[in-house]
Amino acid sequence: MRQAPEYVFEDEPMEDVMRKFEKSGAWNLPVLSRERKYLGFLSKSKIFNAYREELKDFSQD
């Protein structure tokens, strides 16, 4: 088992989160609370899918 290359905090701005994905080259990063309690994983592909949906909704307006 290896240590994660980066961690994402639950209240971190999306710009910082994407920067961590780019810097690490990872597709999944663990999400921590400010108390450093493990909350789950965040998937880069899930973010991209949500972004595409937002763009689709925006273009229909």
All heavy atoms as TSV, in Angstrom:
chain	resi	resn	atom	element	x	y	z
A	1	MET	N	N	0.838	-1.173	0.000
A	1	MET	CA	C	0.000	0.000	0.000
A	1	MET	C	C	0.884	1.237	0.000
A	1	MET	O	O	1.888	1.291	0.691
A	1	MET	CB	C	-0.882	-0.016	1.237
A	1	MET	CG	C	-2.138	0.697	1.064
A	1	MET	SD	S	-3.249	0.144	2.362
A	1	MET	CE	C	-4.269	1.536	2.440
A	2	ARG	N	N	0.488	2.233	-0.784
A	2	ARG	CA	C	1.263	3.471	-0.875
A	2	ARG	C	C	0.481	4.647	-0.316
A	2	ARG	O	O	-0.747	4.647	-0.335
A	2	ARG	CB	C	1.602	3.773	-2.336
A	2	ARG	CG	C	2.648	2.850	-2.900
A	2	ARG	CD	C	2.951	3.229	-4.314
A	2	ARG	NE	N	2.269	2.228	-5.143
A	2	ARG	CZ	C	1.795	2.439	-6.339
A	2	ARG	NH1	N	1.905	3.605	-6.897
A	2	ARG	NH2	N	1.198	1.489	-7.010
A	3	GLN	N	N	1.203	5.657	0.108
A	3	GLN	CA	C	0.580	6.881	0.585
A	3	GLN	C	C	0.054	7.660	-0.618
A	3	GLN	O	O	0.658	7.651	-1.691
A	3	GLN	CB	C	1.603	7.724	1.345
A	3	GLN	CG	C	1.001	8.944	1.984
A	3	GLN	CD	C	1.990	9.629	2.897
A	3	GLN	OE1	O	3.036	9.091	3.208
A	3	GLN	NE2	N	1.668	10.828	3.314
A	4	ALA	N	N	-1.066	8.333	-0.444
A	4	ALA	CA	C	-1.649	9.138	-1.522
A	4	ALA	C	C	-0.709	10.289	-1.880
A	4	ALA	O	O	-0.085	10.870	-0.994
A	4	ALA	CB	C	-2.997	9.683	-1.082
A	5	PRO	N	N	-0.618	10.625	-3.177
A	5	PRO	CA	C	0.276	11.709	-3.589
A	5	PRO	C	C	-0.209	13.085	-3.119
A	5	PRO	O	O	0.579	14.006	-2.954
A	5	PRO	CB	C	0.271	11.621	-5.111
A	5	PRO	CG	C	-1.008	10.941	-5.455
A	5	PRO	CD	C	-1.298	10.013	-4.310
A	6	GLU	N	N	-1.503	13.226	-2.908
A	6	GLU	CA	C	-2.121	14.469	-2.442
A	6	GLU	C	C	-3.361	14.125	-1.645
A	6	GLU	O	O	-3.893	13.020	-1.759
A	6	GLU	CB	C	-2.537	15.356	-3.635
A	6	GLU	CG	C	-1.416	15.941	-4.436
A	6	GLU	CD	C	-0.786	17.165	-3.785
A	6	GLU	OE1	O	-1.314	17.659	-2.769
A	6	GLU	OE2	O	0.250	17.607	-4.293
A	7	TYR	N	N	-3.849	15.072	-0.881
A	7	TYR	CA	C	-5.115	14.939	-0.161
A	7	TYR	C	C	-5.987	16.127	-0.502
A	7	TYR	O	O	-5.491	17.216	-0.740
A	7	TYR	CB	C	-4.894	14.918	1.361
A	7	TYR	CG	C	-4.089	13.736	1.832
A	7	TYR	CD1	C	-2.720	13.826	1.999
A	7	TYR	CD2	C	-4.706	12.529	2.097
A	7	TYR	CE1	C	-1.974	12.740	2.425
A	7	TYR	CE2	C	-3.977	11.427	2.521
A	7	TYR	CZ	C	-2.606	11.552	2.684
A	7	TYR	OH	O	-1.887	10.467	3.096
A	8	VAL	N	N	-7.286	15.911	-0.502
A	8	VAL	CA	C	-8.250	16.979	-0.735
A	8	VAL	C	C	-9.011	17.172	0.568
A	8	VAL	O	O	-9.411	16.198	1.211
A	8	VAL	CB	C	-9.227	16.573	-1.867
A	8	VAL	CG1	C	-10.319	17.592	-2.021
A	8	VAL	CG2	C	-8.471	16.372	-3.171
A	9	PHE	N	N	-9.210	18.424	0.956
A	9	PHE	CA	C	-10.003	18.714	2.143
A	9	PHE	C	C	-11.433	19.034	1.731
A	9	PHE	O	O	-11.672	19.588	0.657
A	9	PHE	CB	C	-9.378	19.852	2.950
A	9	PHE	CG	C	-8.082	19.442	3.591
A	9	PHE	CD1	C	-6.869	19.749	2.991
A	9	PHE	CD2	C	-8.073	18.710	4.761
A	9	PHE	CE1	C	-5.667	19.355	3.562
A	9	PHE	CE2	C	-6.889	18.300	5.343
A	9	PHE	CZ	C	-5.686	18.631	4.737
A	10	GLU	N	N	-12.387	18.699	2.580
A	10	GLU	CA	C	-13.805	18.789	2.243
A	10	GLU	C	C	-14.261	20.190	1.845
A	10	GLU	O	O	-15.196	20.337	1.066
A	10	GLU	CB	C	-14.661	18.279	3.399
A	10	GLU	CG	C	-14.519	19.089	4.664
A	10	GLU	CD	C	-15.305	18.518	5.815
A	10	GLU	OE1	O	-16.360	17.912	5.592
A	10	GLU	OE2	O	-14.841	18.670	6.952
A	11	ASP	N	N	-13.599	21.223	2.334
A	11	ASP	CA	C	-14.023	22.598	2.032
A	11	ASP	C	C	-13.050	23.318	1.097
A	11	ASP	O	O	-13.079	24.531	0.977
A	11	ASP	CB	C	-14.189	23.383	3.325
A	11	ASP	CG	C	-12.919	23.432	4.163
A	11	ASP	OD1	O	-11.942	22.726	3.828
A	11	ASP	OD2	O	-12.904	24.168	5.159
A	12	GLU	N	N	-12.235	22.561	0.410
A	12	GLU	CA	C	-11.219	23.133	-0.469
A	12	GLU	C	C	-11.840	23.637	-1.780
A	12	GLU	O	O	-12.696	22.965	-2.354
A	12	GLU	CB	C	-10.175	22.057	-0.762
A	12	GLU	CG	C	-8.898	22.580	-1.300
A	12	GLU	CD	C	-7.770	21.566	-1.182
A	12	GLU	OE1	O	-7.981	20.452	-0.677
A	12	GLU	OE2	O	-6.678	21.909	-1.608
A	13	PRO	N	N	-11.415	24.798	-2.264
A	13	PRO	CA	C	-11.937	25.305	-3.546
A	13	PRO	C	C	-11.603	24.357	-4.703
A	13	PRO	O	O	-10.533	23.731	-4.721
A	13	PRO	CB	C	-11.209	26.637	-3.731
A	13	PRO	CG	C	-10.683	27.009	-2.393
A	13	PRO	CD	C	-10.471	25.723	-1.649
A	14	MET	N	N	-12.522	24.255	-5.657
A	14	MET	CA	C	-12.347	23.333	-6.784
A	14	MET	C	C	-11.087	23.648	-7.586
A	14	MET	O	O	-10.432	22.734	-8.089
A	14	MET	CB	C	-13.574	23.366	-7.695
A	14	MET	CG	C	-13.562	22.308	-8.758
A	14	MET	SD	S	-13.310	20.609	-8.158
A	14	MET	CE	C	-14.789	20.337	-7.232
A	15	GLU	N	N	-10.731	24.901	-7.696
A	15	GLU	CA	C	-9.505	25.270	-8.412
A	15	GLU	C	C	-8.281	24.605	-7.774
A	15	GLU	O	O	-7.416	24.078	-8.473
A	15	GLU	CB	C	-9.342	26.789	-8.402
A	15	GLU	CG	C	-8.179	27.275	-9.224
A	15	GLU	CD	C	-8.123	28.789	-9.266
A	15	GLU	OE1	O	-9.166	29.409	-9.549
A	15	GLU	OE2	O	-7.038	29.337	-9.016
A	16	ASP	N	N	-8.216	24.595	-6.450
A	16	ASP	CA	C	-7.105	23.949	-5.740
A	16	ASP	C	C	-7.144	22.431	-5.907
A	16	ASP	O	O	-6.107	21.789	-6.056
A	16	ASP	CB	C	-7.138	24.301	-4.255
A	16	ASP	CG	C	-6.893	25.781	-3.995
A	16	ASP	OD1	O	-6.423	26.489	-4.914
A	16	ASP	OD2	O	-7.179	26.231	-2.870
A	17	VAL	N	N	-8.350	21.881	-5.888
A	17	VAL	CA	C	-8.510	20.432	-6.052
A	17	VAL	C	C	-7.992	20.011	-7.428
A	17	VAL	O	O	-7.219	19.047	-7.544
A	17	VAL	CB	C	-9.992	20.022	-5.880
A	17	VAL	CG1	C	-10.206	18.569	-6.268
A	17	VAL	CG2	C	-10.453	20.279	-4.451
A	18	MET	N	N	-8.380	20.731	-8.479
A	18	MET	CA	C	-7.939	20.376	-9.829
A	18	MET	C	C	-6.427	20.545	-9.977
A	18	MET	O	O	-5.776	19.765	-10.667
A	18	MET	CB	C	-8.688	21.208	-10.873
A	18	MET	CG	C	-10.167	20.870	-10.956
A	18	MET	SD	S	-10.529	19.098	-11.109
A	18	MET	CE	C	-9.861	18.753	-12.723
A	19	ARG	N	N	-5.881	21.529	-9.321
A	19	ARG	CA	C	-4.430	21.715	-9.337
A	19	ARG	C	C	-3.724	20.502	-8.720
A	19	ARG	O	O	-2.704	20.038	-9.229
A	19	ARG	CB	C	-4.059	22.993	-8.585
A	19	ARG	CG	C	-2.665	23.482	-8.859
A	19	ARG	CD	C	-2.373	24.843	-8.237
A	19	ARG	NE	N	-3.187	25.875	-8.871
A	19	ARG	CZ	C	-4.059	26.665	-8.245
A	19	ARG	NH1	N	-4.234	26.573	-6.945
A	19	ARG	NH2	N	-4.764	27.571	-8.901
A	20	LYS	N	N	-4.292	19.956	-7.658
A	20	LYS	CA	C	-3.716	18.768	-7.016
A	20	LYS	C	C	-3.813	17.549	-7.927
A	20	LYS	O	O	-2.883	16.747	-7.995
A	20	LYS	CB	C	-4.408	18.491	-5.677
A	20	LYS	CG	C	-4.019	19.485	-4.611
A	20	LYS	CD	C	-4.696	19.178	-3.298
A	20	LYS	CE	C	-4.233	20.149	-2.232
A	20	LYS	NZ	N	-4.791	19.825	-0.918
A	21	PHE	N	N	-4.933	17.412	-8.637
A	21	PHE	CA	C	-5.056	16.313	-9.590
A	21	PHE	C	C	-3.993	16.435	-10.682
A	21	PHE	O	O	-3.351	15.453	-11.048
A	21	PHE	CB	C	-6.448	16.284	-10.235
A	21	PHE	CG	C	-7.471	15.512	-9.448
A	21	PHE	CD1	C	-8.534	16.155	-8.846
A	21	PHE	CD2	C	-7.381	14.137	-9.325
A	21	PHE	CE1	C	-9.498	15.444	-8.137
A	21	PHE	CE2	C	-8.330	13.411	-8.615
A	21	PHE	CZ	C	-9.391	14.072	-8.015
A	22	GLU	N	N	-3.824	17.629	-11.220
A	22	GLU	CA	C	-2.839	17.835	-12.291
A	22	GLU	C	C	-1.414	17.589	-11.798
A	22	GLU	O	O	-0.626	16.937	-12.467
A	22	GLU	CB	C	-2.965	19.250	-12.861
A	22	GLU	CG	C	-4.200	19.455	-13.691
A	22	GLU	CD	C	-4.306	18.494	-14.857
A	22	GLU	OE1	O	-3.320	18.317	-15.588
A	22	GLU	OE2	O	-5.391	17.898	-15.024
A	23	LYS	N	N	-1.090	18.116	-10.633
A	23	LYS	CA	C	0.258	17.981	-10.070
A	23	LYS	C	C	0.604	16.517	-9.786
A	23	LYS	O	O	1.704	16.061	-10.081
A	23	LYS	CB	C	0.360	18.800	-8.785
A	23	LYS	CG	C	1.689	18.727	-8.096
A	23	LYS	CD	C	1.665	19.550	-6.819
A	23	LYS	CE	C	2.904	19.282	-5.990
A	23	LYS	NZ	N	2.805	19.908	-4.676
A	24	SER	N	N	-0.360	15.778	-9.258
A	24	SER	CA	C	-0.097	14.399	-8.845
A	24	SER	C	C	-0.249	13.394	-9.983
A	24	SER	O	O	0.312	12.303	-9.924
A	24	SER	CB	C	-1.041	14.007	-7.712
A	24	SER	OG	O	-2.376	13.922	-8.182
A	25	GLY	N	N	-1.041	13.746	-10.994
A	25	GLY	CA	C	-1.323	12.793	-12.064
A	25	GLY	C	C	-2.309	11.715	-11.645
A	25	GLY	O	O	-2.549	10.762	-12.384
A	26	ALA	N	N	-2.880	11.841	-10.469
A	26	ALA	CA	C	-3.818	10.844	-9.938
A	26	ALA	C	C	-5.209	11.015	-10.546
A	26	ALA	O	O	-5.577	12.101	-10.989
A	26	ALA	CB	C	-3.912	10.981	-8.418
A	27	TRP	N	N	-5.987	9.931	-10.551
A	27	TRP	CA	C	-7.377	9.982	-10.994
A	27	TRP	C	C	-8.335	9.903	-9.808
A	27	TRP	O	O	-9.517	10.160	-9.958
A	27	TRP	CB	C	-7.661	8.863	-11.983
A	27	TRP	CG	C	-7.209	9.255	-13.348
A	27	TRP	CD1	C	-5.976	9.034	-13.892
A	27	TRP	CD2	C	-7.959	9.983	-14.316
A	27	TRP	NE1	N	-5.927	9.581	-15.148
A	27	TRP	CE2	C	-7.134	10.165	-15.442
A	27	TRP	CE3	C	-9.250	10.493	-14.352
A	27	TRP	CZ2	C	-7.559	10.843	-16.577
A	27	TRP	CZ3	C	-9.675	11.151	-15.492
A	27	TRP	CH2	C	-8.828	11.321	-16.587
A	28	ASN	N	N	-7.820	9.533	-8.638
A	28	ASN	CA	C	-8.613	9.475	-7.408
A	28	ASN	C	C	-7.763	10.026	-6.278
A	28	ASN	O	O	-6.590	9.678	-6.159
A	28	ASN	CB	C	-9.010	8.035	-7.072
A	28	ASN	CG	C	-9.902	7.433	-8.125
A	28	ASN	OD1	O	-11.044	7.817	-8.262
A	28	ASN	ND2	N	-9.365	6.486	-8.877
A	29	LEU	N	N	-8.372	10.866	-5.451
A	29	LEU	CA	C	-7.671	11.407	-4.284
A	29	LEU	C	C	-8.564	11.266	-3.051
A	29	LEU	O	O	-9.781	11.441	-3.130
A	29	LEU	CB	C	-7.322	12.882	-4.490
A	29	LEU	CG	C	-6.258	13.187	-5.534
A	29	LEU	CD1	C	-6.112	14.696	-5.720
A	29	LEU	CD2	C	-4.926	12.576	-5.155
A	30	PRO	N	N	-7.955	10.952	-1.904
A	30	PRO	CA	C	-8.741	10.852	-0.675
A	30	PRO	C	C	-9.201	12.230	-0.199
A	30	PRO	O	O	-8.498	13.220	-0.366
A	30	PRO	CB	C	-7.770	10.225	0.328
A	30	PRO	CG	C	-6.413	10.478	-0.223
A	30	PRO	CD	C	-6.552	10.620	-1.698
A	31	VAL	N	N	-10.395	12.258	0.372
A	31	VAL	CA	C	-10.967	13.487	0.925
A	31	VAL	C	C	-10.903	13.394	2.442
A	31	VAL	O	O	-11.307	12.390	3.032
A	31	VAL	CB	C	-12.426	13.684	0.469
A	31	VAL	CG1	C	-13.003	14.956	1.067
A	31	VAL	CG2	C	-12.521	13.708	-1.049
A	32	LEU	N	N	-10.380	14.454	3.069
A	32	LEU	CA	C	-10.246	14.509	4.524
A	32	LEU	C	C	-11.015	15.696	5.086
A	32	LEU	O	O	-11.163	16.729	4.429
A	32	LEU	CB	C	-8.772	14.671	4.910
A	32	LEU	CG	C	-7.777	13.642	4.390
A	32	LEU	CD1	C	-6.368	14.012	4.830
A	32	LEU	CD2	C	-8.136	12.248	4.864
A	33	SER	N	N	-11.474	15.551	6.323
A	33	SER	CA	C	-12.037	16.689	7.038
A	33	SER	C	C	-10.875	17.539	7.537
A	33	SER	O	O	-9.710	17.127	7.469
A	33	SER	CB	C	-12.872	16.210	8.226
A	33	SER	OG	O	-12.035	15.630	9.214
A	34	ARG	N	N	-11.153	18.719	8.026
A	34	ARG	CA	C	-10.093	19.575	8.571
A	34	ARG	C	C	-9.426	18.930	9.789
A	34	ARG	O	O	-8.296	19.252	10.116
A	34	ARG	CB	C	-10.627	20.972	8.928
A	34	ARG	CG	C	-10.832	21.831	7.703
A	34	ARG	CD	C	-9.507	22.139	7.070
A	34	ARG	NE	N	-9.696	22.696	5.735
A	34	ARG	CZ	C	-8.709	22.953	4.911
A	34	ARG	NH1	N	-7.471	22.707	5.260
A	34	ARG	NH2	N	-8.934	23.443	3.726
A	35	GLU	N	N	-10.112	17.988	10.424
A	35	GLU	CA	C	-9.539	17.244	11.549
A	35	GLU	C	C	-8.733	16.046	11.054
A	35	GLU	O	O	-8.303	15.216	11.836
A	35	GLU	CB	C	-10.654	16.775	12.495
A	35	GLU	CG	C	-11.405	17.902	13.158
A	35	GLU	CD	C	-12.444	18.556	12.248
A	35	GLU	OE1	O	-13.020	17.888	11.367
A	35	GLU	OE2	O	-12.671	19.762	12.416
A	36	ARG	N	N	-8.585	15.951	9.716
A	36	ARG	CA	C	-7.832	14.900	9.030
A	36	ARG	C	C	-8.492	13.519	9.166
A	36	ARG	O	O	-7.840	12.495	9.133
A	36	ARG	CB	C	-6.371	14.883	9.463
A	36	ARG	CG	C	-5.689	16.210	9.140
A	36	ARG	CD	C	-4.212	16.204	9.346
A	36	ARG	NE	N	-3.468	15.359	8.445
A	36	ARG	CZ	C	-3.117	15.662	7.196
A	36	ARG	NH1	N	-3.481	16.812	6.680
A	36	ARG	NH2	N	-2.404	14.837	6.468
A	37	LYS	N	N	-9.811	13.510	9.299
A	37	LYS	CA	C	-10.571	12.266	9.307
A	37	LYS	C	C	-10.916	11.912	7.858
A	37	LYS	O	O	-11.366	12.755	7.085
A	37	LYS	CB	C	-11.849	12.440	10.120
A	37	LYS	CG	C	-12.694	11.204	10.170
A	37	LYS	CD	C	-13.968	11.434	10.967
A	37	LYS	CE	C	-14.812	10.180	10.886
A	37	LYS	NZ	N	-16.119	10.377	11.494
A	38	TYR	N	N	-10.702	10.653	7.493
A	38	TYR	CA	C	-10.997	10.178	6.147
A	38	TYR	C	C	-12.505	10.224	5.881
A	38	TYR	O	O	-13.302	9.711	6.654
A	38	TYR	CB	C	-10.473	8.750	5.987
A	38	TYR	CG	C	-10.886	8.100	4.696
A	38	TYR	CD1	C	-10.268	8.440	3.510
A	38	TYR	CD2	C	-11.902	7.160	4.678
A	38	TYR	CE1	C	-10.657	7.846	2.312
A	38	TYR	CE2	C	-12.292	6.553	3.497
A	38	TYR	CZ	C	-11.663	6.907	2.313
A	38	TYR	OH	O	-12.050	6.332	1.142
A	39	LEU	N	N	-12.899	10.844	4.766
A	39	LEU	CA	C	-14.309	10.954	4.404
A	39	LEU	C	C	-14.667	10.149	3.151
A	39	LEU	O	O	-15.826	9.830	2.938
A	39	LEU	CB	C	-14.677	12.426	4.171
A	39	LEU	CG	C	-14.473	13.357	5.360
A	39	LEU	CD1	C	-14.744	14.794	4.961
A	39	LEU	CD2	C	-15.365	12.943	6.525
A	40	GLY	N	N	-13.690	9.862	2.301
A	40	GLY	CA	C	-13.950	9.127	1.074
A	40	GLY	C	C	-12.953	9.508	-0.009
A	40	GLY	O	O	-11.926	10.121	0.272
A	41	PHE	N	N	-13.274	9.143	-1.247
A	41	PHE	CA	C	-12.415	9.459	-2.383
A	41	PHE	C	C	-13.151	10.371	-3.347
A	41	PHE	O	O	-14.370	10.286	-3.484
A	41	PHE	CB	C	-12.012	8.187	-3.140
A	41	PHE	CG	C	-10.768	7.551	-2.610
A	41	PHE	CD1	C	-10.827	6.615	-1.602
A	41	PHE	CD2	C	-9.534	7.904	-3.114
A	41	PHE	CE1	C	-9.690	6.026	-1.100
A	41	PHE	CE2	C	-8.378	7.329	-2.627
A	41	PHE	CZ	C	-8.460	6.387	-1.619
A	42	LEU	N	N	-12.399	11.202	-4.035
A	42	LEU	CA	C	-12.926	12.052	-5.095
A	42	LEU	C	C	-12.295	11.605	-6.399
A	42	LEU	O	O	-11.079	11.454	-6.492
A	42	LEU	CB	C	-12.585	13.519	-4.819
A	42	LEU	CG	C	-13.107	14.538	-5.817
A	42	LEU	CD1	C	-14.626	14.502	-5.891
A	42	LEU	CD2	C	-12.653	15.928	-5.411
A	43	SER	N	N	-13.124	11.391	-7.392
A	43	SER	CA	C	-12.679	10.901	-8.688
A	43	SER	C	C	-12.610	12.056	-9.688
A	43	SER	O	O	-13.566	12.822	-9.827
A	43	SER	CB	C	-13.665	9.847	-9.189
A	43	SER	OG	O	-13.508	9.621	-10.556
A	44	LYS	N	N	-11.508	12.150	-10.392
A	44	LYS	CA	C	-11.340	13.172	-11.426
A	44	LYS	C	C	-12.381	12.974	-12.530
A	44	LYS	O	O	-12.948	13.950	-13.027
A	44	LYS	CB	C	-9.921	13.073	-11.991
A	44	LYS	CG	C	-9.512	14.193	-12.887
A	44	LYS	CD	C	-8.044	13.995	-13.255
A	44	LYS	CE	C	-7.479	15.075	-14.102
A	44	LYS	NZ	N	-6.060	14.841	-14.417
A	45	SER	N	N	-12.669	11.740	-12.882
A	45	SER	CA	C	-13.655	11.487	-13.936
A	45	SER	C	C	-15.057	11.922	-13.500
A	45	SER	O	O	-15.836	12.420	-14.307
A	45	SER	CB	C	-13.645	10.027	-14.363
A	45	SER	OG	O	-13.974	9.189	-13.299
A	46	LYS	N	N	-15.372	11.770	-12.234
A	46	LYS	CA	C	-16.683	12.204	-11.737
A	46	LYS	C	C	-16.805	13.735	-11.808
A	46	LYS	O	O	-17.864	14.262	-12.157
A	46	LYS	CB	C	-16.890	11.725	-10.301
A	46	LYS	CG	C	-18.271	11.948	-9.807
A	46	LYS	CD	C	-18.670	10.845	-8.868
A	46	LYS	CE	C	-20.086	11.060	-8.437
A	46	LYS	NZ	N	-20.861	9.869	-8.521
A	47	ILE	N	N	-15.718	14.425	-11.515
A	47	ILE	CA	C	-15.704	15.889	-11.628
A	47	ILE	C	C	-15.925	16.299	-13.079
A	47	ILE	O	O	-16.726	17.188	-13.376
A	47	ILE	CB	C	-14.377	16.473	-11.106
A	47	ILE	CG1	C	-14.268	16.258	-9.600
A	47	ILE	CG2	C	-14.259	17.951	-11.447
A	47	ILE	CD1	C	-12.907	16.580	-9.033
A	48	PHE	N	N	-15.217	15.643	-14.014
A	48	PHE	CA	C	-15.368	15.961	-15.426
A	48	PHE	C	C	-16.797	15.696	-15.914
A	48	PHE	O	O	-17.355	16.477	-16.686
A	48	PHE	CB	C	-14.374	15.175	-16.278
A	48	PHE	CG	C	-12.954	15.674	-16.185
A	48	PHE	CD1	C	-11.906	14.804	-16.391
A	48	PHE	CD2	C	-12.665	16.995	-15.900
A	48	PHE	CE1	C	-10.595	15.248	-16.321
A	48	PHE	CE2	C	-11.364	17.445	-15.822
A	48	PHE	CZ	C	-10.324	16.572	-16.036
A	49	ASN	N	N	-17.387	14.599	-15.460
A	49	ASN	CA	C	-18.767	14.298	-15.848
A	49	ASN	C	C	-19.734	15.364	-15.342
A	49	ASN	O	O	-20.627	15.792	-16.074
A	49	ASN	CB	C	-19.189	12.921	-15.342
A	49	ASN	CG	C	-18.545	11.799	-16.111
A	49	ASN	OD1	O	-18.124	11.977	-17.246
A	49	ASN	ND2	N	-18.461	10.638	-15.489
A	50	ALA	N	N	-19.566	15.793	-14.109
A	50	ALA	CA	C	-20.421	16.836	-13.544
A	50	ALA	C	C	-20.234	18.151	-14.300
A	50	ALA	O	O	-21.205	18.866	-14.582
A	50	ALA	CB	C	-20.107	17.032	-12.064
A	51	TYR	N	N	-19.004	18.454	-14.664
A	51	TYR	CA	C	-18.713	19.673	-15.425
A	51	TYR	C	C	-19.385	19.626	-16.799
A	51	TYR	O	O	-20.001	20.599	-17.236
A	51	TYR	CB	C	-17.198	19.836	-15.560
A	51	TYR	CG	C	-16.778	21.066	-16.318
A	51	TYR	CD1	C	-16.983	22.340	-15.787
A	51	TYR	CD2	C	-16.182	20.957	-17.567
A	51	TYR	CE1	C	-16.602	23.472	-16.484
A	51	TYR	CE2	C	-15.792	22.088	-18.269
A	51	TYR	CZ	C	-15.999	23.335	-17.726
A	51	TYR	OH	O	-15.618	24.457	-18.419
A	52	ARG	N	N	-19.299	18.479	-17.476
A	52	ARG	CA	C	-19.948	18.326	-18.779
A	52	ARG	C	C	-21.466	18.506	-18.670
A	52	ARG	O	O	-22.093	19.130	-19.525
A	52	ARG	CB	C	-19.621	16.962	-19.386
A	52	ARG	CG	C	-18.265	16.909	-20.032
A	52	ARG	CD	C	-18.088	15.658	-20.862
A	52	ARG	NE	N	-17.918	14.463	-20.058
A	52	ARG	CZ	C	-16.757	14.033	-19.584
A	52	ARG	NH1	N	-15.658	14.716	-19.822
A	52	ARG	NH2	N	-16.685	12.941	-18.870
A	53	GLU	N	N	-22.049	17.979	-17.605
A	53	GLU	CA	C	-23.491	18.150	-17.393
A	53	GLU	C	C	-23.848	19.619	-17.182
A	53	GLU	O	O	-24.856	20.098	-17.701
A	53	GLU	CB	C	-23.969	17.310	-16.202
A	53	GLU	CG	C	-24.045	15.831	-16.491
A	53	GLU	CD	C	-25.032	15.492	-17.599
A	53	GLU	OE1	O	-26.170	16.021	-17.601
A	53	GLU	OE2	O	-24.655	14.688	-18.466
A	54	GLU	N	N	-23.022	20.324	-16.421
A	54	GLU	CA	C	-23.255	21.752	-16.207
A	54	GLU	C	C	-23.179	22.520	-17.520
A	54	GLU	O	O	-24.002	23.402	-17.786
A	54	GLU	CB	C	-22.249	22.328	-15.212
A	54	GLU	CG	C	-22.520	21.974	-13.780
A	54	GLU	CD	C	-23.807	22.578	-13.251
A	54	GLU	OE1	O	-24.073	23.765	-13.507
A	54	GLU	OE2	O	-24.551	21.841	-12.579
A	55	LEU	N	N	-22.191	22.194	-18.337
A	55	LEU	CA	C	-22.051	22.851	-19.637
A	55	LEU	C	C	-23.263	22.564	-20.518
A	55	LEU	O	O	-23.776	23.448	-21.208
A	55	LEU	CB	C	-20.784	22.400	-20.350
A	55	LEU	CG	C	-19.473	22.937	-19.823
A	55	LEU	CD1	C	-18.307	22.334	-20.606
A	55	LEU	CD2	C	-19.432	24.454	-19.909
A	56	LYS	N	N	-23.718	21.321	-20.489
A	56	LYS	CA	C	-24.886	20.923	-21.279
A	56	LYS	C	C	-26.118	21.703	-20.825
A	56	LYS	O	O	-26.842	22.252	-21.649
A	56	LYS	CB	C	-25.110	19.424	-21.136
A	56	LYS	CG	C	-26.131	18.871	-22.094
A	56	LYS	CD	C	-26.101	17.353	-22.095
A	56	LYS	CE	C	-27.077	16.826	-21.094
A	56	LYS	NZ	N	-27.169	15.380	-21.046
A	57	ASP	N	N	-26.334	21.792	-19.521
A	57	ASP	CA	C	-27.464	22.541	-18.984
A	57	ASP	C	C	-27.346	24.024	-19.318
A	57	ASP	O	O	-28.330	24.665	-19.661
A	57	ASP	CB	C	-27.569	22.363	-17.471
A	57	ASP	CG	C	-27.946	20.942	-17.076
A	57	ASP	OD1	O	-28.426	20.185	-17.955
A	57	ASP	OD2	O	-27.766	20.595	-15.898
A	58	PHE	N	N	-26.158	24.552	-19.232
A	58	PHE	CA	C	-25.917	25.958	-19.516
A	58	PHE	C	C	-26.194	26.271	-20.984
A	58	PHE	O	O	-26.788	27.295	-21.309
A	58	PHE	CB	C	-24.471	26.328	-19.154
A	58	PHE	CG	C	-24.126	27.754	-19.365
A	58	PHE	CD1	C	-24.606	28.741	-18.505
A	58	PHE	CD2	C	-23.343	28.139	-20.442
A	58	PHE	CE1	C	-24.290	30.071	-18.703
A	58	PHE	CE2	C	-23.027	29.462	-20.658
A	58	PHE	CZ	C	-23.505	30.430	-19.783
A	59	SER	N	N	-25.789	25.395	-21.877
A	59	SER	CA	C	-25.958	25.642	-23.312
A	59	SER	C	C	-27.424	25.534	-23.741
A	59	SER	O	O	-27.814	26.081	-24.757
A	59	SER	CB	C	-25.088	24.691	-24.129
A	59	SER	OG	O	-25.533	23.368	-23.995
A	60	GLN	N	N	-28.236	24.832	-22.961
A	60	GLN	CA	C	-29.653	24.692	-23.283
A	60	GLN	C	C	-30.458	25.909	-22.845
A	60	GLN	O	O	-31.574	26.096	-23.289
A	60	GLN	CB	C	-30.217	23.433	-22.646
A	60	GLN	CG	C	-29.676	22.175	-23.261
A	60	GLN	CD	C	-30.162	20.931	-22.553
A	60	GLN	OE1	O	-30.875	21.008	-21.547
A	60	GLN	NE2	N	-29.782	19.776	-23.059
A	61	ASP	N	N	-29.901	26.732	-21.988
A	61	ASP	CA	C	-30.630	27.937	-21.488
A	61	ASP	C	C	-30.599	29.070	-22.447
A	61	ASP	O	O	-30.132	29.320	-23.383
A	61	ASP	CB	C	-30.026	28.414	-20.167
A	61	ASP	CG	C	-30.340	27.465	-19.022
A	61	ASP	OD1	O	-31.269	26.658	-19.186
A	61	ASP	OD2	O	-29.674	27.551	-17.988
